[in-house]
Amino acid sequence: MDSFIYKNGRLFAEGVDVAEIAEQVGTPVYIYSKSTLLDHFRKIQSAYAGIDTTVCYSIKACGNINILRALAGAGSGFDIVSGGELYRAQQAGADVRKVVFAGVGKTDKEVLEALSAGIGYFNIESEAEMENLVRLAQRAGKKTRAALRVNPDIKYDSHKNITTGVKETKFGVDIERALRVFEQYGHNSTVDLCAIHVHLGSGGKTIDPYVNSVKKVLPLVEELRAKGFRVETLDLGGGYGADYESDTVPSAADYAAGLVPLLKAAKLKLILEPGKSIIANAGVLLTRTIYKKTGGQKTFVIVDAGMNDLIRPCLYEAFHFIWPAQVERQFVPQKRTKDVEMEGLEVADVVGPICESTDYFAKDRALPPVQRGDLVAIFTAGAYGFTMAGNYNARPLAAEVLVDGDRFSVIRRRQSYEDLVALER
């Protein structure tokens, strides 16, 4: 569920008409709902309350420090993949003891910064990385904890670009090699290798792959413990799906029902690193129609947002529900789905202004009729939206707005032309 609903044919974010935001802030603009964000986070907390669980929101999904501050206030930890994300977490007032550092290419500078900050865990992706972490921790006179990322070689329904849990990806070590890593590094006095990390990828739509990954890893945990290694925590990463279409992914409670009994029986603490499942439906990208045109047999709705603002459709072939922000009563959508059935819809490609044929948000999409100047909402845009945006075609980055009840605030101002060249002067 989220707090973007139509009232009398007008789209509201919580208690704010999005047209009011567009009038004051301009378009394109990312609009986030604070109540949705916190509701999704708290449902995860509640679902896993039966075991010792640390929920570490994945900053890469959406890293605005005002979003992070709201989550930190609700008790969230954070999953980071760079020194910049560590800095963002610190600026948001995060408890660094609940920060987990993942990623295959941590630089020495980033590792030393994280050691100095006193983060909770490093997720280790290779023997070479473990060797380097031990070396740097000794040099810095610091002790830390680590989780070995194990590749369970489990396939599931996801785009090839965001699948990470199969063999021959750059992520993790094969499960057969994990024992050798523990034998080599499991008893060193500097880095406490006391956890296993598993992450399948992004966009999961069923609980079975996650349950199967735990079942595949638990014998490894038992074997490690039998050999005298202390394994106290299982980090199950993130990747849990979001409702890009209504009611298409399991709830946090559904996932927990399959996972908690296994972890409780194994006496394992749990770390989760959700991003998309918390923030995706908490954000929309609001854009304005510039032109409507016909080319051959196709109709094009040209909007002022481009793939530089939201790259997921052209990069991942991702579906986002798209609908005008103001519609006649008969066009108020009951569900967000690829197959909307209403009389009077028009089929069009929704495209941006960038000089690339790949600059599109939807192809052959059924929409209510739109005209020049109409506002259009691209839903479920909170995750991997602004955070993957860029300045291609010298386009200033969009503004970001956070709605809280019947008020909204600009949490990132729109870039100016001067901002585009400021670092080049």
N, C-alpha and C positions, 0 to 999 in steps of 0.2 A: 504494500500500500504506500501511497505518497500523498502529498498535500497539494498537487496540481489538479484542480478540478474546474469544470465549467459551471458558472452561475449565470442564468439567463443568457446563455450563449457566449459569455465572455470568460476567458481563461484567467483563473486566479491562482496565485502562489500563496498558500495559506490565506490570509485576509487581504491580500494586495492584488488588485487588477494589474496584470502584467503590462497592459497598455500604458498605465501610469509610469511604470519603470521606463519603458521605451521613450516616453515623452520627456522624462527628466534626464535620463542617462544616455539615450541613443541606442542604436543597434549597429552591429550585433552585440549581444550582451548575454553572459552566462548568469542565470538566476538560480540560486540554491535555496532550498527550504531547510531551515534549522530544525524544525520539528521532525521532518522526515529523516534527516541525518541521525538525530539522536534516537529516534524510535527504532531505526534499523540496528543501531549499535546496541541498544539496551535489550533488544530481542535476542541478539547473540549472547550477551552476558547471561540473560535469564536461561536460555536453552542449555548452557553448559555449566550452570551453577552447581550441578551435582559432583563436579570434580574440580581440582585446583587448575584453573584456566586463566591464562593471560591473553587478552585480546589485543593484538598489535595492529592497528589500522595501517594499511599500506599507503605510505605517503605518495608513491608514484601515481596512484590513481587520481588524486587531486590534492595538491600540496599547499593551497593558500593557508597562510598561518592563522587566519581567523577561523577557518574550518578546523584546523588542527587544535586551536585553542579551545574550541567548543568540545571537541572529543576528549582532550586532555582533562578538561573539567569534569567530564563524565566518567573518568577513570581509565581511559584508553592508554595502552602502550602504543608503540609505533614500529613498523617495519620500514627500514631504510635500505637504499641501495647505492648511496653516494655520500660523500662528505657534505655536499650541499643540502641533502635531505636531513642529515644530522643537524646542520645549522638551523634549518627550518624548524625541526622539532624543538631545539633549544630555545629559539625565539618565541615559540608558542607556549613555553613553560612546561614542556614534557618532563615526566619523571624518567630520566635517562636510564635508570635501572630496569625499565620496561621497554627498552629499545633493542631491537634485533637487527643486526647488519647482515644483509644478504647480498648476493651478486658475485659473479665469477671473476671480476677484474678489479678488486679493491687495490688502490695504490698504497704505497708505503705511507704517504702523507695522510691519506684517509684513515688507514689503520691506526696510525699514531694519534690522530685526532680523536678517534673513537675510544682508544685506550685511555687517553687523558680524561675524556668525559666520563668514563666509567660505565659504559653501556652494559646491558645484561648478557647478551650472547652475540657471538659471531657465527653465522652460518657458513660452514667451510665447504668448498666445492671441489677441492682436490688435495692430494698429498703435498704438492708444491705450495699451496696456499697455507696449509697447516704448518709446514716447516717455516714459512716466512712469518706467520703470526707468532710462533714460539720465539723466533729470533728477535722480532720487534718488541714483544712483551718483555723479554729479558733485558733488552737494551734500555727500555723505558722504565724498568723496575716495577712493572705492573703485573697483576694477575687477572685473568679473565676466564670466562666460560665459552665453550664452543659446542655447536651441534654439527655433526657430519651430515651433509646432504646426500641422501641415498636415492639412486634412481631405480624405482621399482619396475620399470619397463611395463607400464600399464597404459593402454591406449583408451581414449574416450572421445566422444563427439565434440570436436573443437576445431577451429581453424588451424591450419598447419603452422601459421606464424606465431601462435600463442600456445602451442603444445610443447611441454618441457619434460614430461615424465617418462619418455621412451628412451631406449638406448640410442647412442650416437647423436645425442644433442650435446651442446656445450655445458650442460648443467649436471652437477653432482657426480658421484662415483657409482659404478655398477654395484648392485647389492652383494655380488660375489667378492668384491674387493674391500668391502667395508671392514671385515674382520681384520684384514692385514693393516688397514689404517689404524685401527684401535690398538693392535699389537705393537705398532711402531710408536704411537703417540699417546696412547690411553693412560699412561702412568707418569707423564711428565708433570713437574711441579709448578709450571708456569701457566699453562692453558689447560683448564679442566674440561676434557672432552667427555661430556656427561649427557649428551642428547643426540637424538636422531632427527633429521629434518627431511620431510618429504613434500614435494610440490609438483602437482601434475600439469599445471598450466592454467589457463584462464578460460572462463566461459562454461563451466560445468553445469549440466542441466539435470543430472540424476545423482543420487547418493551412492550408487553401486561402485563406481571407480574409487571413491574415497574410502569406502568400507573395505574394498579389495586391497587397496594399498596398505591399509593398517594391518589387515590379515597377513599380507606378504612380508611386512616388516617385523611383526611381533616375534616370529621364530628367531630372527637376527637378534632382537633384544634379549630373548631368553638365552641364546648362545653366548652373547657378550657377558651377560650377568654370570653365567655358569663359569666363565673363564676369569672372573674376578673384576670385571669392569663395571663401574657404577653408571648405569643409564637411568636417569630419573625423569626425563622429559621427552615427549614426542612433539615436534613442531610440524603441524600439518599444513603449513603455508596458507595460501589463499586460493583464489580462482573460482570461488563459489559464484554461481550464476546470478544474474539480475534479470528482472522482468522487462526485457526489451519488448516483449509481447506479454499481455496480461496473463498471469497465472500459468507461467510456463516453466518455472523452476521451483525446486523444493524450498521450504522455509528453513530458517535456522533450527527450528524445533525438529523438522524432519531429518536434517543432517545429524543432529545431536542424538536422536533416537537410535540411529544406526552405529554411531561412533562411541558414545559415552560408555555403554556396557563393556565394550572391548577394552577401552583404556582403563576403566575402573578395575576390571579383572586383572589387568597387567600392572596395576599400581603405578601408573604413569601420570605425571603432570602433563598439561596440554598447553601449547602455544598455538594460537590461530593468527593468521595474517590476512584478514579480509580487507578488500578495498572496494571493488566494484559492487559487492552486495550491500555495502553501506552507503556509498555515495552516488551510484549511477542514477537511481530513480529520484535522488534528492536534487537533481539539477536538470534544467532545460537550457537550450540555446535558442534565444529569441532573435529572429531575423526579420527583415522587412523586404517585401517584394519590390524589386526595381523595375522589372519588365516582365511581360508575358509575350511569348512569340511562338510562331509556328515554323517548323523546318521540315519540309517533306510531309510525312504523315504524323510527325511528332509535335507535341506541344511542350514548350519549355517554360517553367516558372523560374525566373532568374532572381536570386535573392542576394542580399548584401553580405552574407556570411560566405566564406569559402573554405576550401580544404585546408587552408592554413589555420583556420579556427577549429575545425573538427575534421580530423583526417581518417577516422575509423571507417566510414563507408568505402573510401577508395583504397585504403590500405588493407583492411580485413574483410571487405565486402559485407560489412556489418549492417544490420537492419536497425534503423531508428524510426519509431512512429513519428510522423509529421502531420500537423494539422493546423489550420488557421487559428489564430488566437481569438477571433470573433466570428461566430457562425450563426446561421438561422437555427431555430429550435430543432428542425428535423435533421440537422447535421451534427448535433452534439453526440460525440462518440461514447458508446457504452463500454467498449473494450479497445485496447490498443493492439491491433493485429495487422498482419500483412493483407488479410482478406476481409476488408470492410465491405459490407453489403448494404448499400443505401441507394435509393434512386436519386439521380441528379448529379452524381459524382463525375468528374472529368479525369481522364488519365493523362499524366504529365510526368516529365523528368524534372526534378527539383535540383537546380544547379547553381553554382556560384559564379563570381566574376573573374576568376583566375584564368590565365591563358594556358590551360591544360585541359585536354579532353577528360582527364580523370577527375576533374573538379565537379563532383556531384554528391548529392545526399540521398537521392532515390531515383530509380529508373522505373518508368511505366507504373507510377504510383497513382492510385485512385484517390482523388481529393475533392473537397467541395470547391466550387469555382472561386478563384482568387483574382484580384486585380492589382494593378500598380498601387503601391502604398500599403497594402494589407500586411499585417503582422502574421508571421508563421512561426510556430513553435516546433523545435526538434527535441523530442522527449528523450529521457534516459541518457542525458548528455553529461551527467556529473562526473563520470569516470572516464579517464583517458580522453578528455575533451580539451579543456584549457591547458592541462598539463603537457599535452603533446603539440600545442599550437606553436606557430612560428611566424616569421616576418616575410615569407615568400611573396614576391611581387611588391616588396616594400609596403606591406599592409600592416598598419599598427595593430597590436594585440587588442582584443576586445576587453571591455570592462567586465568585472565580476561583482555581483550583488548578492547579499545574504538577506533573506526575508525571515523575520521573527514576528509571528503573529500578524498584526496589521501595520507593521513598520518594516522598512527596508533600509539597508545602508550599503554604500559602495565600499567593497572590501578590496578592490583593486581598480584604480582609475584606468580609463582608456589611455593607451599610449598616444603620444603626439608625434608629429613628424620630427620634431626636434629630438625626441627620445630615440628615434630610429638611428640617428647619426651621432648621438652624444658621445658614445665610446670611441668614435672614429676621429674626433677632433683633437 
